């Protein structure tokens, strides 16, 4: 068993409403901050079992609600996955 964490920032290309998705093998979480700071992050999408690579609709909780992002602003993001055996991956869309 092991886990992986991806973290960084994303800059919104346009002002508008964005929905985020997570897919991973096995369980996964996706965190978003409405600032560039990790201190403000909150869990917005997750799933407790495995999904196929880029399979965004196996669990209802893989999809976040819509977030309004401002063009040019940086937002902190973080993806987590836990692997229990077999293949592994982490996808965020």
Helices and strands as residue ranges (DSSP letters): E 2-11, E 16-18, E 22-25, E 28-32, G 38-40, E 42-47, G 60-62, E 67-69, E 74-83, E 89-92
